[in-house]
Amino acid sequence: MNTKQIVVIVIIVALMGGLLARPIKGLVDENKGANDSADAAASSAFNFKSVSEITKQSINTSIAQEITALEEKVAQANGDEKLALLEQLVQKWDDVAKFAPQGFIYEEMAEISPKFEYLLKAGDAYRTAYTNLQDTAMSAELNRLAIRSYEKATALDENNLDAKTGLGAAMVTGGGNPMAGIALLQEVVAKEPKNINANRTLGLFSLQSRQFDKAIERFKTVVELSPDAESYFYLATGYENIGLKNEAIAAFQKSKEMAADPTLSQFIDRRVEELSK
């Protein structure tokens, strides 16, 4: 099973587990004090070293040992030498598609050489890492770090749409001020109507807030520009919730074709059977 297929299965579980019923943090938050305490604890628990050690447990032992040896060299280096070693280290993590450590590495690189590119990559790495993470405490902390990195990036280039999109998406996900994030994303699509990431994030927000007509329009744009199984699945979900059964069936079938995964196929077959009645 490839990475895209795994992502689709995770998304289905998330949807069926209550995507449409789950409030977006900041719009409805009845436990703000408890959340603040949890965020503070997460901040102290998850750092470059601890996240690296946690992530190494899920990769090949020999590769983990290579990463550890490289980390030891990084700790002894300074300046340009350290920056070059960090480049090697981030590539090692990229080779095994582990993104959380990459976020910390890019942030450290930005401390040595404060480039927009490093901060944008840090934000992107953090956001990719927390998107399907099961550990809610780590997810919240990575979300906070993503927002911080994107804010630093936009401070260096306030007109960059990639940084604004990332910041808006991270704020909607869990920044405590989702409406400000939505405003940023709407600013992006106003300047670039075909921006895939901004449309996808606004589409997900529309699904969560049960604005299915808006979600459909967003995901129609996404699949027109960059069709994938995940987006077709969300498009089908929108159609299903407003009673457009034929359109939902067609989108579900496209999702099934593009993912080519037995588990997803079985789930979609059941959905299509229900919609066909």
Contacts in CASP RR format, 6 or more apart in sequence:
PFRMAT RR
TARGET T0000
AUTHOR 0000-0000-0000
METHOD contacts of the structure
MODEL  1
MNTKQIVVIVIIVALMGGLLARPIKGLVDENKGANDSADAAASSAFNFKS
VSEITKQSINTSIAQEITALEEKVAQANGDEKLALLEQLVQKWDDVAKFA
PQGFIYEEMAEISPKFEYLLKAGDAYRTAYTNLQDTAMSAELNRLAIRSY
EKATALDENNLDAKTGLGAAMVTGGGNPMAGIALLQEVVAKEPKNINANR
TLGLFSLQSRQFDKAIERFKTVVELSPDAESYFYLATGYENIGLKNEAIA
AFQKSKEMAADPTLSQFIDRRVEELSK
1 261 0 8 1.000
3 97 0 8 1.000
4 228 0 8 1.000
4 229 0 8 1.000
4 230 0 8 1.000
4 259 0 8 1.000
5 229 0 8 1.000
5 259 0 8 1.000
5 260 0 8 1.000
5 261 0 8 1.000
5 264 0 8 1.000
7 132 0 8 1.000
7 230 0 8 1.000
8 229 0 8 1.000
8 230 0 8 1.000
8 233 0 8 1.000
8 255 0 8 1.000
8 259 0 8 1.000
8 261 0 8 1.000
8 264 0 8 1.000
9 261 0 8 1.000
9 263 0 8 1.000
9 264 0 8 1.000
10 132 0 8 1.000
11 132 0 8 1.000
11 230 0 8 1.000
11 233 0 8 1.000
12 233 0 8 1.000
12 264 0 8 1.000
12 267 0 8 1.000
14 132 0 8 1.000
15 233 0 8 1.000
15 237 0 8 1.000
19 207 0 8 1.000
19 208 0 8 1.000
20 207 0 8 1.000
20 208 0 8 1.000
20 210 0 8 1.000
20 237 0 8 1.000
20 241 0 8 1.000
22 208 0 8 1.000
23 29 0 8 1.000
23 208 0 8 1.000
24 172 0 8 1.000
24 173 0 8 1.000
24 174 0 8 1.000
24 178 0 8 1.000
24 205 0 8 1.000
24 208 0 8 1.000
24 209 0 8 1.000
25 35 0 8 1.000
25 173 0 8 1.000
25 174 0 8 1.000
25 175 0 8 1.000
25 176 0 8 1.000
25 178 0 8 1.000
26 174 0 8 1.000
26 175 0 8 1.000
26 176 0 8 1.000
26 177 0 8 1.000
26 178 0 8 1.000
27 178 0 8 1.000
27 179 0 8 1.000
27 209 0 8 1.000
29 35 0 8 1.000
29 176 0 8 1.000
35 140 0 8 1.000
38 137 0 8 1.000
38 140 0 8 1.000
39 140 0 8 1.000
39 141 0 8 1.000
39 144 0 8 1.000
41 137 0 8 1.000
42 137 0 8 1.000
42 138 0 8 1.000
42 140 0 8 1.000
42 141 0 8 1.000
42 144 0 8 1.000
43 141 0 8 1.000
43 144 0 8 1.000
45 137 0 8 1.000
45 141 0 8 1.000
46 137 0 8 1.000
46 138 0 8 1.000
46 141 0 8 1.000
46 142 0 8 1.000
47 104 0 8 1.000
48 101 0 8 1.000
48 104 0 8 1.000
48 105 0 8 1.000
48 108 0 8 1.000
51 100 0 8 1.000
51 101 0 8 1.000
51 104 0 8 1.000
51 138 0 8 1.000
52 67 0 8 1.000
52 71 0 8 1.000
52 101 0 8 1.000
52 104 0 8 1.000
54 138 0 8 1.000
55 93 0 8 1.000
55 98 0 8 1.000
55 100 0 8 1.000
55 101 0 8 1.000
56 64 0 8 1.000
56 67 0 8 1.000
56 68 0 8 1.000
58 98 0 8 1.000
59 96 0 8 1.000
59 98 0 8 1.000
60 96 0 8 1.000
63 92 0 8 1.000
63 95 0 8 1.000
63 96 0 8 1.000
66 92 0 8 1.000
67 89 0 8 1.000
67 92 0 8 1.000
67 93 0 8 1.000
70 85 0 8 1.000
70 88 0 8 1.000
70 89 0 8 1.000
70 92 0 8 1.000
71 89 0 8 1.000
73 85 0 8 1.000
74 82 0 8 1.000
74 85 0 8 1.000
74 86 0 8 1.000
74 89 0 8 1.000
77 85 0 8 1.000
79 112 0 8 1.000
82 112 0 8 1.000
83 109 0 8 1.000
83 112 0 8 1.000
83 113 0 8 1.000
86 105 0 8 1.000
86 108 0 8 1.000
86 109 0 8 1.000
86 112 0 8 1.000
87 109 0 8 1.000
89 105 0 8 1.000
90 102 0 8 1.000
90 105 0 8 1.000
90 106 0 8 1.000
90 109 0 8 1.000
93 99 0 8 1.000
93 101 0 8 1.000
93 102 0 8 1.000
93 105 0 8 1.000
94 102 0 8 1.000
98 129 0 8 1.000
99 125 0 8 1.000
99 126 0 8 1.000
99 128 0 8 1.000
99 129 0 8 1.000
100 125 0 8 1.000
100 126 0 8 1.000
100 129 0 8 1.000
100 130 0 8 1.000
100 133 0 8 1.000
100 138 0 8 1.000
100 142 0 8 1.000
102 121 0 8 1.000
102 122 0 8 1.000
102 125 0 8 1.000
102 129 0 8 1.000
103 121 0 8 1.000
103 122 0 8 1.000
103 123 0 8 1.000
103 125 0 8 1.000
103 126 0 8 1.000
103 129 0 8 1.000
103 145 0 8 1.000
103 149 0 8 1.000
104 122 0 8 1.000
104 145 0 8 1.000
106 118 0 8 1.000
106 119 0 8 1.000
106 121 0 8 1.000
106 122 0 8 1.000
106 123 0 8 1.000
106 125 0 8 1.000
106 149 0 8 1.000
107 118 0 8 1.000
107 119 0 8 1.000
107 122 0 8 1.000
107 145 0 8 1.000
107 149 0 8 1.000
109 115 0 8 1.000
109 118 0 8 1.000
110 118 0 8 1.000
110 119 0 8 1.000
110 122 0 8 1.000
110 149 0 8 1.000
110 152 0 8 1.000
114 156 0 8 1.000
115 156 0 8 1.000
116 153 0 8 1.000
116 156 0 8 1.000
116 157 0 8 1.000
116 160 0 8 1.000
116 163 0 8 1.000
119 149 0 8 1.000
119 150 0 8 1.000
119 152 0 8 1.000
119 153 0 8 1.000
119 156 0 8 1.000
119 163 0 8 1.000
120 149 0 8 1.000
120 150 0 8 1.000
120 153 0 8 1.000
120 160 0 8 1.000
120 162 0 8 1.000
120 163 0 8 1.000
122 145 0 8 1.000
122 146 0 8 1.000
122 149 0 8 1.000
123 145 0 8 1.000
123 146 0 8 1.000
123 149 0 8 1.000
123 150 0 8 1.000
123 153 0 8 1.000
123 166 0 8 1.000
123 170 0 8 1.000
124 166 0 8 1.000
126 142 0 8 1.000
126 143 0 8 1.000
126 145 0 8 1.000
126 146 0 8 1.000
126 149 0 8 1.000
126 170 0 8 1.000
127 142 0 8 1.000
127 143 0 8 1.000
127 146 0 8 1.000
127 166 0 8 1.000
127 169 0 8 1.000
127 170 0 8 1.000
127 173 0 8 1.000
129 142 0 8 1.000
130 138 0 8 1.000
130 139 0 8 1.000
130 140 0 8 1.000
130 142 0 8 1.000
130 143 0 8 1.000
130 146 0 8 1.000
130 173 0 8 1.000
133 139 0 8 1.000
133 142 0 8 1.000
140 174 0 8 1.000
143 170 0 8 1.000
143 173 0 8 1.000
143 174 0 8 1.000
143 175 0 8 1.000
144 175 0 8 1.000
146 166 0 8 1.000
146 170 0 8 1.000
147 167 0 8 1.000
147 170 0 8 1.000
147 171 0 8 1.000
147 175 0 8 1.000
150 163 0 8 1.000
150 166 0 8 1.000
150 167 0 8 1.000
150 168 0 8 1.000
150 170 0 8 1.000
151 167 0 8 1.000
153 160 0 8 1.000
153 163 0 8 1.000
153 167 0 8 1.000
154 160 0 8 1.000
154 163 0 8 1.000
154 164 0 8 1.000
154 167 0 8 1.000
157 163 0 8 1.000
161 188 0 8 1.000
161 191 0 8 1.000
161 192 0 8 1.000
161 195 0 8 1.000
161 198 0 8 1.000
162 197 0 8 1.000
164 184 0 8 1.000
164 185 0 8 1.000
164 187 0 8 1.000
164 188 0 8 1.000
165 184 0 8 1.000
165 185 0 8 1.000
165 188 0 8 1.000
165 195 0 8 1.000
165 197 0 8 1.000
165 198 0 8 1.000
165 201 0 8 1.000
166 197 0 8 1.000
167 181 0 8 1.000
167 184 0 8 1.000
168 180 0 8 1.000
168 181 0 8 1.000
168 182 0 8 1.000
168 184 0 8 1.000
168 185 0 8 1.000
168 201 0 8 1.000
169 181 0 8 1.000
169 185 0 8 1.000
169 197 0 8 1.000
169 198 0 8 1.000
169 201 0 8 1.000
171 177 0 8 1.000
171 178 0 8 1.000
171 180 0 8 1.000
171 181 0 8 1.000
171 184 0 8 1.000
172 178 0 8 1.000
172 181 0 8 1.000
172 182 0 8 1.000
172 185 0 8 1.000
172 201 0 8 1.000
172 205 0 8 1.000
178 205 0 8 1.000
182 202 0 8 1.000
182 205 0 8 1.000
185 198 0 8 1.000
185 201 0 8 1.000
185 202 0 8 1.000
186 202 0 8 1.000
188 195 0 8 1.000
188 198 0 8 1.000
189 195 0 8 1.000
189 198 0 8 1.000
189 199 0 8 1.000
189 202 0 8 1.000
192 198 0 8 1.000
193 221 0 8 1.000
194 221 0 8 1.000
194 225 0 8 1.000
196 221 0 8 1.000
196 222 0 8 1.000
196 225 0 8 1.000
196 226 0 8 1.000
199 218 0 8 1.000
199 219 0 8 1.000
199 221 0 8 1.000
199 222 0 8 1.000
200 218 0 8 1.000
200 219 0 8 1.000
200 222 0 8 1.000
200 231 0 8 1.000
202 214 0 8 1.000
202 218 0 8 1.000
203 214 0 8 1.000
203 215 0 8 1.000
203 218 0 8 1.000
203 219 0 8 1.000
203 234 0 8 1.000
204 215 0 8 1.000
204 234 0 8 1.000
206 212 0 8 1.000
206 214 0 8 1.000
206 215 0 8 1.000
206 218 0 8 1.000
207 215 0 8 1.000
207 234 0 8 1.000
207 237 0 8 1.000
207 238 0 8 1.000
210 241 0 8 1.000
212 238 0 8 1.000
212 241 0 8 1.000
212 242 0 8 1.000
213 242 0 8 1.000
215 234 0 8 1.000
215 235 0 8 1.000
215 237 0 8 1.000
215 238 0 8 1.000
216 235 0 8 1.000
216 238 0 8 1.000
216 239 0 8 1.000
216 242 0 8 1.000
219 231 0 8 1.000
219 232 0 8 1.000
219 234 0 8 1.000
219 235 0 8 1.000
219 238 0 8 1.000
220 235 0 8 1.000
222 231 0 8 1.000
222 235 0 8 1.000
223 231 0 8 1.000
223 232 0 8 1.000
223 235 0 8 1.000
223 254 0 8 1.000
227 254 0 8 1.000
227 258 0 8 1.000
228 258 0 8 1.000
229 254 0 8 1.000
229 255 0 8 1.000
229 256 0 8 1.000
229 258 0 8 1.000
229 259 0 8 1.000
229 264 0 8 1.000
230 255 0 8 1.000
232 251 0 8 1.000
232 252 0 8 1.000
232 254 0 8 1.000
232 255 0 8 1.000
232 258 0 8 1.000
233 251 0 8 1.000
233 252 0 8 1.000
233 255 0 8 1.000
235 251 0 8 1.000
236 247 0 8 1.000
236 248 0 8 1.000
236 249 0 8 1.000
236 250 0 8 1.000
236 251 0 8 1.000
236 252 0 8 1.000
236 255 0 8 1.000
236 271 0 8 1.000
237 248 0 8 1.000
238 248 0 8 1.000
239 245 0 8 1.000
239 247 0 8 1.000
239 248 0 8 1.000
239 251 0 8 1.000
240 248 0 8 1.000
240 271 0 8 1.000
240 275 0 8 1.000
245 275 0 8 1.000
245 276 0 8 1.000
248 271 0 8 1.000
248 275 0 8 1.000
249 272 0 8 1.000
249 275 0 8 1.000
249 276 0 8 1.000
252 268 0 8 1.000
252 271 0 8 1.000
252 272 0 8 1.000
252 275 0 8 1.000
253 268 0 8 1.000
253 272 0 8 1.000
255 264 0 8 1.000
255 268 0 8 1.000
256 264 0 8 1.000
256 265 0 8 1.000
256 268 0 8 1.000
256 269 0 8 1.000
259 265 0 8 1.000
END
